[in-house]
Amino acid sequence: MTDQTQAGSHHHHEHDEDAARLASLGYTSEFKRDMSPWANFALGFTYLSPVVGIYTLFAVALMTGGPPMIWWLVIVGLGQLLVALVFGEVVSQFPVAGGVYPWARRLWGRRWAWMTGWVYLVALLTTIAGVVYGSGPFLAQLLGFEAGTSSTVICALIILFLALCINLMGTKWLALAAIIGFSAELLGALAVGTWLLLTERYHNLSVLFDTADVAGDGSYFAAFVAAALIGIYQYYGFEACGDVAEEVPNASRQIPKAMRMTIYVGGAAAIFVCLSLLLAVKDYAAVISGEDADPVTTILHSAFGETGTKFVLAIVMLSFLSCALSLMAAASRLLYSYARDDMIMGSRLFRHFLPHRHVPPYAMLVGAAVPALIVLGSVFSEKALTSIISFATLGIYLGFHMVTLAALRARLRGWQPSGAFTLGRWGMAVNVAALGYGVLAMINMAWPRTPEAPWYDNWLVALSAAAGIAVGLVYMLGWRPYENSDAISGDAVSGDVMHPGRHRQ
């Protein structure tokens, strides 16, 4: 037998095993397993996107917490690694498309899963809007015109349209775009960071412990904790590796690995980018006072000049596009997964597949149309956009920790993870620590920090999350969509199946 035949038969055997594994969970997949482990990791990385995260929040975090804000990239990275380990155990046992929704379904039950999916879907759609909106000013600079609300909205809509077109071309194209986006972003981040460290260093590493007097006479601890957003906003994306579980060969083994790699590589790149920018800021006082409101652009112009900055901005724009692309892929898989179980209005439409492309087009359309409406809404109200983005980050964490809570509950009831990846006797401790970290992160995000503002502005993050959840609860309790579904649920704890399902197409 030649090497090629052997490789082919091994590949075929892997596909058969994956199909059998999925059949044992009650599903037949219509997706094609066209995504290599490398592309799966690239998808998680471009969704996490160190360049998007750092470039978007660098100025705010520096103004809030001074240079020590960089330590949040280490602290949050460790916290999110615990979450990724718990998710790894779950996806390894239940490698089903759609991520948090099917995981919550198997660990707890239909209603909990419905609510987890709802919170996460709304958060994902608003995150897409936030990312494409954030790209507007960079695109304006790249094309050389003045950034304003209307130009930002137009830029955001162009990126949404491009991301939708690439996604509609199928898994193979999504995988290719993820790999191109990952390579450009990582190489670009390393090249820019190295150049800044070599030519634009104005400080030594001791500044990482210098508060730059951001708190004035107040408590520095409060200022430092407020700057945590740069880390909290940075480290999600690894779960996207699991959203496409039916498109990756040998998913039970490969996806937990890709999730951890996303945190290691994405986290290291984010820290490197942030460090190189921090040491290149000439005057911290000017940034903290608001005199230099856009320190990233100031640094790039100083280091690369007009032409060089355009080249860097082109890489930044590619990072924004690939980030939007990965988010849209994740949202469409989640909506498809919902629809496959008849869990939402319009299920028949959302589970419809393009026969040659092997992707759900209408679910993808929602992933572009809803963010487009949110972005268009910003023309009437900047405040609305702020509250939407506030909900996005808190909503993503809420969706995550509805799964870590479901996993902890299942463990206490006797669940023993049985996939290819398990934490063994460390499982319970890691699960408790992951949930504890998540609760602290959510409290920090929702904490009111603007006592001079009206109360509803001060509590904006908590109120926007409460509104998103309330709409979901009204829909869930009023229409009971979870009762339409006869797919299996609650079966992680052996013999605890709440609703035996038939084999679903």
GUVO-120496 format. One line per 8 residues: their letters; for each residue x, y, z negated of C-alpha. Coordinates in Angstrom, 1 decimal, padded with zeros to 4 digits. Example, Ala and Ser with C-alpha at 12.3 -4.5 7.8 and 13.67 -1.06 7.14 Angstrom:
as> 012.3 -004.5 -007.8  013.7 -001.1 -007.1
END
This chain:
mtdqtqag> 000.0 000.0 000.0  001.5 003.4 001.0  001.8 006.2 -001.6  -000.9 008.2 000.2  -003.4 005.3 000.1  -002.5 004.8 -003.5  -003.1 008.4 -004.3  -006.4 008.4 -002.4
shhhhehd> -007.6 005.3 -004.3  -006.6 006.8 -007.6  -008.4 010.0 -006.7  -011.5 008.0 -005.7  -011.3 005.9 -008.9  -011.2 009.2 -010.9  -014.3 010.5 -009.1  -016.1 007.3 -009.8
edaarlas> -015.2 007.5 -013.5  -016.4 011.1 -013.6  -019.7 010.3 -011.9  -020.2 007.3 -014.3  -019.4 009.5 -017.3  -021.9 012.1 -016.2  -024.6 009.4 -015.4  -024.2 008.1 -019.0
lgytsefk> -025.0 011.7 -020.2  -028.1 011.7 -018.0  -027.1 013.7 -015.0  -026.1 013.3 -011.3  -023.9 016.2 -010.1  -024.4 018.1 -006.9  -021.2 020.0 -007.3  -018.0 018.9 -005.5
rdmspwan> -014.9 018.1 -007.7  -012.8 020.5 -005.6  -011.1 022.4 -008.5  -007.6 021.2 -009.5  -006.6 021.4 -013.2  -004.3 024.3 -012.1  -007.2 026.2 -010.5  -009.3 025.5 -013.6
falgftyl> -006.7 027.1 -015.8  -006.4 030.0 -013.3  -010.2 030.5 -013.6  -009.9 030.8 -017.4  -006.9 033.1 -017.1  -008.4 035.5 -014.6  -011.6 035.7 -016.8  -009.5 036.4 -019.9
spvvgiyt> -007.4 038.8 -017.7  -004.6 040.3 -019.8  -004.3 043.3 -017.4  -008.0 044.2 -017.5  -008.2 043.8 -021.2  -005.1 045.8 -022.1  -005.4 048.5 -019.4  -009.1 049.1 -020.4
lfavalmt> -008.6 049.4 -024.1  -004.9 050.5 -024.6  -005.7 054.2 -025.1  -008.6 053.6 -027.5  -006.7 051.1 -029.6  -003.6 053.4 -029.8  -005.7 056.4 -030.8  -007.5 054.3 -033.4
ggppmiww> -004.8 052.2 -035.0  -001.4 053.5 -033.8  001.3 051.1 -032.4  000.6 048.3 -035.0  -002.7 047.6 -033.1  -000.6 045.2 -031.0  -000.7 042.7 -033.9  -004.4 042.2 -033.2
lvivglgq> -003.3 040.3 -030.1  -001.5 037.8 -032.3  -004.2 037.6 -035.0  -007.2 037.2 -032.6  -005.2 034.9 -030.4  -004.7 032.4 -033.3  -008.4 032.8 -034.3  -009.6 032.1 -030.7
llvalvfg> -007.2 029.1 -030.4  -009.1 027.5 -033.3  -012.4 028.1 -031.3  -010.8 026.7 -028.2  -009.8 023.5 -030.1  -013.4 023.0 -031.2  -014.7 023.6 -027.7  -012.1 021.2 -026.4
evvsqfpv> -013.5 018.4 -028.5  -017.1 019.2 -027.4  -016.4 019.5 -023.7  -014.3 016.4 -023.7  -017.3 014.4 -025.0  -019.9 016.3 -022.9  -018.2 017.4 -019.6  -021.4 019.0 -018.2
aggvypwa> -021.7 022.2 -016.2  -022.9 025.3 -018.0  -020.6 025.5 -021.0  -022.2 026.7 -024.3  -025.8 025.8 -023.4  -025.3 022.0 -022.8  -022.9 021.8 -025.7  -025.3 023.4 -028.1
rrlwgrrw> -028.0 021.1 -026.7  -026.1 017.9 -027.4  -024.8 019.0 -030.8  -028.1 020.4 -032.2  -031.2 020.4 -030.1  -033.4 022.1 -027.5  -034.4 025.4 -029.3  -030.9 026.1 -030.6
awmtgwvy> -029.5 025.4 -027.1  -032.0 027.6 -025.5  -031.2 030.5 -027.7  -027.4 030.0 -027.4  -027.7 029.9 -023.6  -029.9 033.1 -023.6  -027.5 035.1 -025.8  -024.5 034.0 -023.8
lvalltti> -026.1 034.6 -020.4  -027.2 038.2 -021.3  -023.7 038.8 -022.7  -022.0 037.4 -019.6  -024.2 039.5 -017.2  -023.4 042.7 -019.3  -019.7 041.8 -019.4  -019.6 041.6 -015.6
agvvygsg> -021.2 045.1 -015.5  -018.6 046.4 -018.0  -015.7 044.9 -016.1  -016.7 046.3 -012.6  -017.6 049.7 -014.2  -014.2 049.8 -015.9  -012.5 049.2 -012.5  -014.0 052.4 -011.0
pflaqllg> -011.5 055.0 -012.2  -008.5 052.7 -011.1  -010.0 052.3 -007.6  -010.6 056.1 -007.4  -006.9 056.7 -008.2  -005.9 054.0 -005.7  -007.9 055.6 -002.9  -007.0 059.1 -004.0
feagtsst> -010.3 060.7 -005.0  -011.7 062.3 -008.1  -013.3 059.7 -010.4  -016.8 060.6 -011.4  -020.0 058.7 -012.3  -021.2 058.3 -008.7  -017.8 057.2 -007.4  -017.4 054.7 -010.3
vicaliil> -020.8 053.2 -009.6  -020.0 052.8 -005.9  -016.7 051.2 -006.6  -018.4 048.8 -009.1  -021.0 047.8 -006.6  -018.3 047.1 -003.9  -016.5 044.8 -006.3  -019.7 043.0 -007.2
flalcinl> -020.5 042.4 -003.6  -017.0 041.0 -002.9  -017.1 038.7 -005.9  -020.6 037.4 -004.8  -019.4 036.7 -001.2  -016.3 034.7 -002.4  -018.4 032.8 -004.9  -021.0 031.9 -002.3
mgtkwlal> -018.3 030.3 -000.2  -018.0 027.3 -002.6  -015.8 025.8 -005.3  -012.7 025.5 -003.0  -012.7 029.2 -002.2  -013.4 030.1 -005.9  -010.4 027.9 -006.9  -008.2 029.5 -004.2
aaiigfsa> -009.3 033.1 -005.3  -008.6 032.2 -008.9  -005.1 031.0 -008.1  -004.3 034.0 -006.0  -005.7 036.4 -008.7  -003.8 034.5 -011.4  -000.5 034.6 -009.5  -000.8 038.3 -008.6
ellgalav> -001.8 039.3 -012.1  000.8 037.3 -013.9  003.7 038.3 -011.5  002.5 041.9 -011.4  002.2 042.1 -015.2  005.7 040.6 -015.7  007.3 042.9 -013.0  005.7 046.1 -014.3
gtwlllte> 006.4 045.2 -018.0  010.0 044.3 -017.3  010.6 047.5 -015.3  009.0 049.6 -018.1  011.2 047.8 -020.7  014.3 048.4 -018.6  013.7 052.0 -017.5  011.0 053.6 -019.7
ryhnlsvl> 011.8 052.6 -023.2  011.5 055.5 -025.6  011.2 053.5 -028.9  012.6 050.5 -030.6  010.6 047.6 -032.1  010.3 049.3 -035.5  007.4 051.4 -034.0  005.3 048.2 -034.2
fdtadvag> 005.1 049.0 -037.9  004.8 052.7 -037.6  001.2 053.9 -038.3  001.9 057.2 -036.4  -000.2 058.9 -039.1  -003.5 057.9 -037.3  -005.4 057.8 -040.6  -004.3 061.2 -041.9
dgsyfaaf> -005.2 061.2 -045.6  -007.6 058.2 -045.2  -007.0 054.5 -045.5  -004.8 053.1 -042.8  -006.3 049.6 -043.3  -009.7 050.9 -042.1  -008.0 052.4 -039.0  -006.1 049.2 -038.3
vaaaligi> -009.2 047.0 -038.6  -011.1 049.3 -036.2  -008.3 048.8 -033.6  -009.1 045.1 -033.6  -011.3 045.5 -030.6  -008.2 045.3 -028.3  -007.7 041.7 -029.4  -011.4 040.8 -029.8
yqyygfea> -012.2 042.0 -026.2  -009.1 040.3 -024.8  -009.4 036.6 -025.8  -012.5 035.2 -024.2  -012.4 033.4 -020.9  -011.1 030.0 -021.9  -014.7 028.7 -022.1  -015.1 029.4 -018.3
cgdvaeev> -012.9 026.3 -017.8  -015.7 024.3 -019.3  -018.5 026.0 -017.4  -017.3 024.3 -014.2  -016.8 020.9 -015.8  -018.6 019.1 -012.9  -016.1 020.6 -010.4  -012.9 019.3 -012.0
pnasrqip> -011.6 015.8 -011.6  -010.9 013.9 -015.0  -012.7 016.8 -016.8  -012.7 015.2 -020.2  -008.9 015.3 -020.3  -008.1 018.3 -018.1  -010.5 021.0 -019.4  -009.4 021.0 -023.1
kamrmtiy> -005.8 021.3 -021.8  -006.8 024.2 -019.5  -008.6 026.0 -022.4  -005.5 025.9 -024.6  -003.2 027.0 -021.7  -005.5 030.0 -021.1  -004.9 031.2 -024.6  -001.1 030.5 -024.6
vggaaaif> -000.3 032.0 -021.2  -003.0 034.8 -021.3  -002.1 035.8 -024.8  001.6 035.9 -024.1  001.0 038.0 -021.0  -001.3 040.4 -022.9  001.3 040.9 -025.7  004.0 041.5 -023.2
vclsllla> 001.9 044.0 -021.2  000.9 045.8 -024.4  004.4 045.9 -025.8  005.9 047.3 -022.6  003.3 050.1 -022.5  003.7 050.9 -026.3  007.5 051.4 -025.9  007.0 053.5 -022.8
vkdyaavi> 004.7 056.1 -024.5  006.8 059.2 -024.8  004.6 061.0 -027.3  002.3 059.1 -029.6  000.9 062.3 -031.2  -000.3 063.5 -027.8  -002.2 060.2 -027.2  -003.7 060.1 -030.8
sgedadpv> -004.8 063.8 -030.6  -006.5 063.1 -027.2  -004.1 065.5 -025.4  -002.9 062.6 -023.2  -006.3 060.8 -022.8  -005.0 058.3 -020.2  -001.6 057.1 -021.3  -001.5 054.1 -019.0
ttilhsaf> -001.7 056.4 -015.9  000.9 058.8 -017.4  003.3 055.9 -018.0  002.8 054.4 -014.5  003.3 057.8 -012.7  006.4 058.5 -014.8  007.9 055.0 -014.1  006.8 054.4 -010.5
getgtkfv> 006.0 057.7 -008.9  003.0 058.3 -006.7  003.7 055.5 -004.2  004.8 052.9 -006.8  001.7 053.6 -008.9  -000.5 052.9 -005.9  001.1 049.4 -005.6  000.6 048.7 -009.3
laivmlsf> -003.0 049.9 -009.0  -003.6 047.5 -006.1  -002.5 044.6 -008.4  -004.7 046.0 -011.2  -007.7 046.1 -008.8  -007.0 042.5 -007.8  -007.1 041.6 -011.5  -010.5 043.3 -011.9
lscalslm> -011.9 041.5 -008.8  -010.7 038.1 -009.9  -012.0 038.7 -013.4  -015.5 039.7 -012.0  -015.3 036.6 -009.8  -014.6 034.2 -012.7  -017.3 035.8 -014.9  -019.9 035.5 -012.1
aaasrlly> -018.9 031.8 -011.6  -019.4 031.2 -015.3  -022.8 033.0 -015.4  -024.1 031.2 -012.3  -023.1 027.7 -013.7  -024.9 028.6 -017.0  -028.1 029.7 -015.3  -028.0 026.6 -013.0
syarddmi> -027.5 024.4 -016.0  -030.5 026.0 -017.7  -032.6 025.6 -014.5  -031.6 021.9 -014.0  -033.2 021.2 -017.4  -036.3 023.4 -016.5  -035.5 025.8 -019.3  -036.2 029.1 -017.7
mgsrlfrh> -038.7 030.9 -015.4  -037.8 030.3 -011.7  -036.0 027.1 -012.5  -036.7 025.5 -009.1  -035.1 028.5 -007.4  -032.0 028.7 -009.7  -031.2 025.0 -009.4  -031.4 025.1 -005.6
flphrhvp> -028.1 024.2 -004.0  -026.5 025.3 -000.7  -026.0 021.8 000.9  -022.6 022.6 002.6  -021.2 024.9 000.0  -022.3 022.9 -003.1  -023.1 026.0 -005.1  -026.4 027.4 -006.5
pyamlvga> -026.9 030.6 -004.4  -029.9 032.1 -006.3  -028.2 031.7 -009.7  -025.2 033.5 -008.2  -027.4 036.3 -006.9  -028.6 036.9 -010.4  -024.9 037.1 -011.5  -024.5 040.0 -009.1
avpalivl> -027.9 041.7 -009.1  -028.4 042.1 -012.9  -024.9 043.7 -013.4  -025.6 045.9 -010.4  -028.8 047.2 -012.0  -027.0 047.8 -015.3  -024.3 049.8 -013.4  -026.9 051.8 -011.5
gsvfseka> -028.6 052.5 -014.9  -025.4 054.3 -016.0  -026.3 057.1 -013.6  -029.1 058.1 -015.9  -027.5 057.3 -019.2  -023.8 056.8 -020.3  -025.2 055.9 -023.7  -027.1 053.0 -022.3
ltsiisfa> -023.9 051.7 -020.7  -022.1 052.0 -024.1  -024.7 050.0 -025.9  -024.8 047.4 -023.2  -021.0 046.8 -023.3  -021.2 046.8 -027.2  -023.7 044.0 -026.9  -021.6 042.1 -024.4
tlgiylgf> -018.6 041.5 -026.7  -020.7 040.8 -029.8  -023.1 038.6 -027.7  -020.2 036.5 -026.3  -018.9 035.9 -029.8  -022.4 035.1 -031.0  -022.8 032.5 -028.2  -019.4 031.0 -029.1
hmvtlaal> -020.2 030.7 -032.8  -023.6 029.3 -032.3  -021.6 026.4 -030.8  -019.0 026.2 -033.6  -021.9 026.3 -036.1  -023.7 023.5 -034.2  -020.5 021.5 -034.2  -020.0 022.0 -037.9
rarlrgwq> -023.6 021.0 -038.6  -023.2 017.9 -036.4  -019.9 016.9 -038.2  -021.6 017.2 -041.6  -024.3 014.9 -040.3  -021.8 012.3 -039.2  -020.7 013.4 -035.7  -017.3 012.0 -034.7
psgaftlg> -016.0 013.5 -031.4  -015.5 010.6 -029.0  -014.0 012.3 -025.9  -010.5 011.9 -024.6  -009.4 015.0 -026.7  -010.1 015.0 -030.4  -008.6 016.7 -033.5  -008.9 013.6 -035.6
rwgmavnv> -008.9 014.3 -039.4  -008.1 018.0 -038.7  -011.5 018.5 -036.9  -013.5 019.6 -040.0  -010.8 022.1 -041.2  -010.3 023.6 -037.8  -014.1 023.9 -037.3  -014.6 025.7 -040.6
aalgygvl> -011.7 028.0 -040.0  -012.9 028.8 -036.4  -016.4 029.7 -037.7  -015.0 031.8 -040.5  -012.8 033.7 -038.1  -015.8 034.3 -035.8  -018.0 035.6 -038.6  -015.3 038.1 -039.7
aminmawp> -014.8 039.2 -036.0  -018.5 039.8 -035.5  -018.8 041.8 -038.8  -015.8 043.9 -037.7  -017.4 044.6 -034.3  -020.8 045.6 -035.7  -019.4 047.7 -038.6  -020.6 051.3 -038.5
rtpeapwy> -017.6 053.6 -038.0  -019.2 057.0 -037.0  -020.8 058.4 -040.2  -021.2 061.8 -038.5  -023.3 060.4 -035.7  -027.1 059.6 -035.9  -027.7 056.3 -037.7  -028.8 054.5 -034.5
dnwlvals> -025.5 055.4 -032.8  -023.6 054.4 -035.9  -025.3 050.9 -035.8  -025.3 050.7 -032.0  -023.5 047.4 -031.7  -025.7 045.6 -034.2  -028.8 047.2 -032.9  -028.0 046.3 -029.2
aaagiavg> -027.4 042.7 -030.3  -030.6 042.5 -032.3  -032.5 043.9 -029.3  -031.0 041.2 -027.0  -031.8 038.4 -029.5  -035.4 039.8 -030.1  -036.2 039.7 -026.4  -035.0 036.1 -026.3
lvymlgwr> -037.0 035.1 -029.3  -040.2 036.6 -027.9  -039.7 034.7 -024.6  -038.7 031.5 -026.4  -041.6 031.5 -028.9  -044.2 033.0 -026.5  -043.5 030.7 -023.5  -041.7 027.8 -025.2
pyensdai> -039.5 027.1 -022.1  -037.6 024.4 -024.1  -040.7 022.2 -024.0  -040.5 021.9 -020.2  -037.3 019.9 -020.6  -037.0 016.2 -021.0  -033.2 016.1 -020.8  -031.4 014.5 -023.7
sgdavsgd> -030.6 016.7 -026.7  -029.2 016.3 -030.2  -027.4 013.1 -029.4  -024.0 014.0 -030.7  -024.9 012.5 -034.0  -025.4 008.8 -033.1  -029.0 007.8 -033.0  -030.2 011.4 -033.5
vmhpgrhr> -031.7 011.9 -030.0  -034.5 014.4 -030.3  -035.9 013.9 -026.8  -034.9 010.9 -024.7  -034.5 012.1 -021.1  -034.8 010.5 -017.8  -032.0 010.5 -015.3  -032.0 014.0 -013.8
q> -031.0 015.1 -010.3
END
